[in-house]
């Protein structure tokens, strides 16, 4: 048998003008934008991707003090800010609405349904208060929303809604949102009794529901009514460094770009406000604070730092066996620096006395 050796050459491809620019990969320097590879990571981006399928609904809570003069701002934020537009619930206290204002007049967008609890004639109020909740229809349509309770009195305003959203974890059968407002001049004991009675009823009737309480409680101590619940607060951390960084960003901004982009004053103002808000969100860090009902109001940052240092000194004492550092941190946490230096029982008594005097100035008189 005769074998013939042949050399296989790779065929050369010549570009065809009819081919797509993405296939030829000749889009360098052209207007065709390359698609970025990969995707952004992080819990925030994952929640944005599934905005209406989150295990717990996203809620925007605000004490607006009259909703009439904030319609334009809220509509603009819903239209141009994705985070505001994708909120599942918008809860407003002190909306100052009454029966003369129809729902279509306060509807911020066509995909938000309005549920409200207006001021009643027998509430004893001539102005103020009222609770309003707006539901994103992409999260839960209006047919799956039920009103469990609504109350408007001089001591408590409560609007309880039960939702059966499109997406819900199998651990929950429904979501119950309690929007509460307790006025500053209300009788706190009466308000807490009414709130505890309503909350206990919901917990007994809907055992497998996710129970969420939002609202403005003013100076009410919720420990007696709901001792097993705690609060989440997201705050901005304004420091000298972040303020300086924000000032540098504002100084480096090209403001003439906004001035030349449009001749309409409203569009110019809207663009500048959105740009400043974007700079603040990118520059100022935000943190979530968890506040428990049994946390005393006078427990500030300095006391928390002293307690943490005491805990760290105790852990070091277990390792090293040195008691002096732990005693010094413990007396300092109690407010007795002199006692910490002196040591012994006399120092501890001095620290306790100093703590009592410092606490007496911060604690309300009715708590003593």
C-alpha positions as CSV (number, residue, x, y, z in Angstrom):
1,X,0.0,0.0,0.0
2,X,1.4,3.4,-0.9
3,X,1.0,6.2,1.6
4,X,1.1,9.8,0.4
5,X,2.1,12.4,2.9
6,X,0.0,15.6,2.7
7,X,0.3,18.8,4.6
8,X,-2.9,20.2,6.0
9,X,-2.9,23.9,5.9
10,X,-5.4,26.0,8.0
11,X,-7.7,27.9,5.7
12,X,-7.3,31.6,5.9
13,X,-10.4,33.7,6.6
14,X,-11.0,36.9,4.9
15,X,-13.4,39.5,6.3
16,X,-16.7,39.9,4.7
17,X,-18.3,43.3,5.0
18,X,-21.6,41.6,5.6
19,X,-20.4,40.1,8.9
20,X,-21.3,41.6,12.2
21,X,-18.8,43.8,13.9
22,X,-19.0,41.7,17.0
23,X,-17.9,38.6,15.0
24,X,-15.0,40.3,13.2
25,X,-14.0,42.0,16.5
26,X,-13.0,45.1,14.5
27,X,-14.9,47.4,16.7
28,X,-11.9,49.1,18.2
29,X,-12.3,52.8,18.0
30,X,-15.9,52.5,16.8
31,X,-19.1,53.5,18.6
32,X,-20.1,49.9,19.3
33,X,-19.8,49.4,23.0
34,X,-18.2,46.2,24.3
35,X,-20.3,44.2,26.7
36,X,-18.5,44.0,30.1
37,X,-17.6,40.5,31.2
38,X,-18.8,39.1,34.5
39,X,-21.1,40.9,36.8
40,X,-21.0,42.8,40.0
41,X,-21.0,40.9,43.3
42,X,-22.3,41.8,46.7
43,X,-25.5,41.4,48.6
44,X,-26.7,44.9,47.6
45,X,-26.5,44.1,43.8
46,X,-28.1,40.7,44.4
47,X,-31.1,42.3,46.2
48,X,-31.4,44.8,43.4
49,X,-31.6,42.0,40.8
50,X,-34.5,40.4,42.7
51,X,-36.1,43.6,44.0
52,X,-39.6,42.1,44.1
53,X,-38.7,38.6,45.2
54,X,-36.9,39.3,48.4
55,X,-37.6,37.1,51.5
56,X,-38.5,40.2,53.5
57,X,-40.1,43.2,51.8
58,X,-38.2,46.4,51.3
59,X,-39.9,49.3,53.1
60,X,-39.4,53.0,53.0
61,X,-40.7,54.7,56.2
62,X,-41.0,58.5,56.4
63,X,-42.7,61.0,58.8
64,X,-43.7,63.4,56.1
65,X,-45.8,65.9,58.1
66,X,-48.2,66.7,55.2
67,X,-48.0,64.6,52.1
68,X,-49.5,67.4,49.9
69,X,-46.3,69.5,49.5
70,X,-44.1,66.4,48.8
71,X,-45.8,64.9,45.9
72,X,-43.5,66.4,43.3
73,X,-40.4,65.3,45.1
74,X,-41.7,61.7,45.6
75,X,-42.8,61.4,42.0
76,X,-39.4,62.6,40.8
77,X,-37.6,60.1,43.0
78,X,-39.8,57.2,41.9
79,X,-39.3,58.1,38.3
80,X,-35.5,58.6,38.3
81,X,-34.2,56.7,41.3
82,X,-34.3,52.9,40.9
83,X,-34.0,52.1,44.6
84,X,-37.0,54.2,45.5
85,X,-39.0,52.8,42.5
86,X,-38.3,49.2,43.5
87,X,-39.4,49.6,47.1
88,X,-42.1,47.1,47.9
89,X,-43.9,49.3,50.5
90,X,-43.9,53.1,51.1
91,X,-45.2,53.8,54.6
92,X,-45.9,57.4,55.6
93,X,-46.9,58.8,59.0
94,X,-48.5,62.2,59.7
95,X,-49.7,62.4,56.1
96,X,-52.4,64.9,57.1
97,X,-55.0,63.4,54.8
98,X,-58.8,63.4,55.2
99,X,-61.8,62.0,53.4
100,X,-61.9,65.0,51.0
101,X,-58.7,63.9,49.3
102,X,-59.3,60.9,46.8
103,X,-56.8,58.1,46.3
104,X,-56.0,59.0,42.7
105,X,-54.9,62.5,43.8
106,X,-52.1,61.1,46.0
107,X,-51.1,58.1,43.8
108,X,-47.4,58.5,43.1
109,X,-47.3,56.1,40.2
110,X,-49.6,53.8,38.3
111,X,-47.9,50.7,39.7
112,X,-48.5,51.8,43.4
113,X,-51.8,51.1,45.1
114,X,-52.9,53.3,48.0
115,X,-54.1,52.1,51.4
116,X,-54.8,54.8,54.0
117,X,-56.3,55.4,57.4
118,X,-57.6,59.0,57.6
119,X,-58.5,61.1,60.5
120,X,-62.0,60.2,62.0
121,X,-64.5,62.6,63.4
122,X,-64.4,61.0,66.8
123,X,-60.6,60.9,67.1
124,X,-60.5,64.3,68.8
125,X,-58.0,65.7,66.2
126,X,-58.5,68.7,63.9
127,X,-55.3,68.3,62.0
128,X,-52.2,66.1,61.8
129,X,-51.4,62.4,61.9
130,X,-53.0,59.9,59.5
131,X,-51.2,56.9,58.2
132,X,-50.8,56.0,54.5
133,X,-49.3,52.9,52.9
134,X,-48.5,52.5,49.2
135,X,-47.9,49.0,47.8
136,X,-45.9,48.2,44.7
137,X,-48.1,46.0,42.5
138,X,-45.0,44.2,41.2
139,X,-44.6,42.8,44.6
140,X,-48.2,42.2,45.6
141,X,-51.3,43.2,43.6
142,X,-54.3,44.9,45.2
143,X,-56.4,41.7,45.2
144,X,-54.1,40.0,47.7
145,X,-54.1,42.8,50.2
146,X,-56.5,42.7,53.2
147,X,-57.0,45.2,56.0
148,X,-56.8,43.6,59.4
149,X,-57.3,46.6,61.6
150,X,-57.4,50.4,61.4
151,X,-57.6,52.7,64.4
152,X,-57.4,56.4,64.9
153,X,-57.6,57.7,68.4
154,X,-55.9,60.4,70.4
155,X,-53.3,57.9,71.7
156,X,-52.7,55.5,68.8
157,X,-53.0,55.4,65.0
158,X,-52.7,51.9,63.6
159,X,-53.1,50.5,60.1
160,X,-52.5,46.7,59.8
161,X,-52.4,45.1,56.4
162,X,-52.0,41.5,55.4
163,X,-50.2,40.7,52.1
164,X,-49.9,37.6,50.1
165,X,-47.2,38.6,47.6
166,X,-46.2,36.8,44.4
167,X,-43.0,35.5,46.0
168,X,-42.9,34.3,49.6
169,X,-40.6,31.9,51.4
170,X,-42.3,28.7,52.4
171,X,-41.8,29.4,56.1
172,X,-44.3,32.2,55.9
173,X,-48.0,32.1,54.8
174,X,-48.4,35.9,54.6
175,X,-46.8,39.2,55.6
176,X,-48.5,41.5,58.1
177,X,-47.3,45.1,58.1
178,X,-48.3,47.2,61.1
179,X,-47.9,51.0,60.5
180,X,-48.0,52.8,63.8
181,X,-47.9,56.4,64.9
182,X,-48.0,57.4,68.6
183,X,-48.3,61.2,69.1
184,X,-45.9,62.9,71.5
185,X,-48.8,64.1,73.7
186,X,-50.5,60.7,73.9
187,X,-51.0,58.7,77.0
188,X,-48.2,56.1,76.6
189,X,-49.7,53.5,78.8
190,X,-53.0,53.6,77.0
191,X,-51.3,53.5,73.6
192,X,-49.1,50.6,74.5
193,X,-52.2,48.6,75.8
194,X,-54.1,49.2,72.6
195,X,-51.0,48.3,70.5
196,X,-50.3,45.2,72.6
197,X,-53.9,44.0,72.3
198,X,-53.9,44.3,68.5
199,X,-50.4,42.7,68.1
200,X,-51.4,39.8,70.3
201,X,-54.5,39.2,68.3
202,X,-52.5,39.1,65.0
203,X,-50.0,36.7,66.5
204,X,-52.7,34.4,67.7
205,X,-54.7,34.4,64.4
206,X,-51.7,34.3,62.0
207,X,-49.1,32.2,63.6
208,X,-47.1,31.5,60.5
209,X,-47.1,35.1,59.2
210,X,-44.1,37.4,59.0
211,X,-45.0,40.2,61.5
212,X,-43.4,43.5,60.8
213,X,-44.0,46.7,62.8
214,X,-43.0,50.1,61.4
215,X,-43.8,53.6,62.4
216,X,-43.0,56.6,64.5
217,X,-43.2,55.8,68.3
218,X,-41.6,59.1,69.5
219,X,-40.6,58.6,73.2
220,X,-42.6,55.4,73.8
221,X,-40.7,52.5,75.4
222,X,-41.7,49.4,73.4
223,X,-40.2,47.0,75.9
224,X,-43.4,46.5,77.8
225,X,-45.5,45.9,74.6
226,X,-43.2,43.9,72.4
227,X,-40.1,42.8,74.3
228,X,-39.1,40.2,71.6
229,X,-38.8,42.7,68.8
230,X,-36.0,45.0,67.9
231,X,-35.5,48.0,65.6
232,X,-33.3,48.4,62.5
233,X,-32.0,51.9,61.7
234,X,-29.9,52.8,58.8
235,X,-27.9,56.0,59.4
236,X,-25.2,57.9,57.6
237,X,-21.8,58.2,59.2
238,X,-20.8,61.9,58.8
239,X,-17.2,62.4,59.9
240,X,-14.6,65.1,59.2
241,X,-13.0,62.8,56.6
242,X,-16.2,62.0,54.7
243,X,-17.3,65.7,54.8
244,X,-13.9,66.7,53.3
245,X,-14.2,64.0,50.7
246,X,-17.7,65.2,49.7
247,X,-16.5,68.8,49.6
248,X,-13.6,67.8,47.2
249,X,-16.1,65.9,45.0
250,X,-18.3,69.0,44.8
251,X,-15.4,71.2,44.0
252,X,-14.2,69.0,41.2
253,X,-17.7,68.7,39.6
254,X,-18.2,70.4,36.3
255,X,-21.3,72.5,37.0
256,X,-21.2,74.2,33.6
257,X,-22.1,70.8,32.1
258,X,-25.5,71.0,33.8
259,X,-26.0,74.6,32.9
260,X,-25.4,74.0,29.2
261,X,-27.3,70.7,29.0
262,X,-30.8,72.3,29.3
263,X,-32.6,75.6,29.3
264,X,-35.4,74.4,31.5
265,X,-35.0,75.4,35.2
266,X,-36.9,72.4,36.4
267,X,-34.8,69.9,34.5
268,X,-31.6,71.7,35.6
269,X,-32.7,71.6,39.2
270,X,-33.7,68.0,39.0
271,X,-30.4,66.9,37.4
272,X,-28.3,68.8,40.0
273,X,-30.2,67.4,42.9
274,X,-29.9,63.8,41.6
275,X,-26.2,64.4,41.0
276,X,-25.6,65.7,44.5
277,X,-27.6,62.8,46.0
278,X,-25.4,60.4,44.0
279,X,-22.3,62.0,45.4
280,X,-23.6,61.7,48.9
281,X,-24.5,58.0,48.5
282,X,-21.1,57.3,47.0
283,X,-19.1,59.3,49.6
284,X,-20.9,59.0,52.9
285,X,-20.9,55.4,54.3
286,X,-24.1,54.1,55.8
287,X,-24.5,51.6,58.6
288,X,-27.4,49.6,60.0
289,X,-27.9,49.9,63.8
290,X,-29.9,47.3,65.6
291,X,-31.8,48.8,68.6
292,X,-33.4,46.5,71.2
293,X,-36.4,47.4,73.2
294,X,-34.6,47.0,76.5
295,X,-31.8,49.3,75.4
296,X,-31.7,52.4,77.6
297,X,-31.8,55.8,75.9
298,X,-28.7,57.0,77.7
299,X,-26.5,54.2,76.4
300,X,-24.5,56.2,73.9
301,X,-21.3,55.5,71.9
302,X,-19.0,56.2,74.8
303,X,-20.7,53.7,77.1
304,X,-20.7,51.0,74.4
305,X,-17.0,51.6,73.8
306,X,-16.3,51.3,77.6
307,X,-18.3,48.1,77.8
308,X,-16.4,46.6,74.8
309,X,-13.1,47.5,76.3
310,X,-14.2,45.8,79.6
311,X,-15.1,42.7,77.6
312,X,-11.8,42.7,75.8
313,X,-9.9,43.1,79.1
314,X,-11.9,40.2,80.6
315,X,-10.9,38.0,77.7
316,X,-7.3,39.0,78.1
317,X,-7.5,38.2,81.8
318,X,-8.5,34.7,81.0
319,X,-5.4,34.2,78.8
320,X,-2.8,36.1,80.8
321,X,-4.3,35.9,84.3
322,X,-3.6,39.6,85.0
323,X,-6.5,41.1,86.9
324,X,-5.2,44.7,87.1
325,X,-6.1,45.6,83.5
326,X,-9.6,44.1,83.8
327,X,-10.3,45.9,87.1
328,X,-9.1,49.2,85.5
329,X,-11.4,48.7,82.5
330,X,-14.3,47.7,84.7
331,X,-14.1,50.7,86.9
332,X,-13.7,53.0,83.9
333,X,-16.8,51.5,82.4
334,X,-18.7,52.3,85.6
335,X,-17.6,55.9,85.4
336,X,-15.1,55.6,88.3
337,X,-11.7,56.5,86.9
338,X,-10.5,57.4,90.4
339,X,-11.8,54.1,91.7
340,X,-10.0,52.3,88.9
341,X,-6.7,53.8,89.8
342,X,-7.2,53.2,93.5
343,X,-8.5,49.7,93.0
344,X,-10.3,47.6,95.6
345,X,-13.8,48.0,97.0
346,X,-13.4,51.8,97.6
347,X,-12.7,52.3,93.9
348,X,-15.8,50.2,93.0
349,X,-18.0,52.2,95.3
350,X,-16.7,55.4,93.9
351,X,-17.4,54.2,90.3
352,X,-20.9,53.1,91.2
353,X,-21.6,56.5,92.8
354,X,-20.3,58.4,89.8
355,X,-22.4,56.2,87.5
356,X,-25.5,56.9,89.6
357,X,-24.9,60.6,89.4
358,X,-24.3,60.5,85.6
359,X,-27.3,58.3,85.0
360,X,-29.6,60.6,87.1
361,X,-29.0,63.5,84.7
362,X,-29.8,61.4,81.6
363,X,-32.8,59.3,82.8
364,X,-36.2,60.8,82.6
365,X,-37.7,61.8,85.9
366,X,-40.7,59.3,85.6
367,X,-38.3,56.4,85.3
368,X,-36.6,57.1,88.7
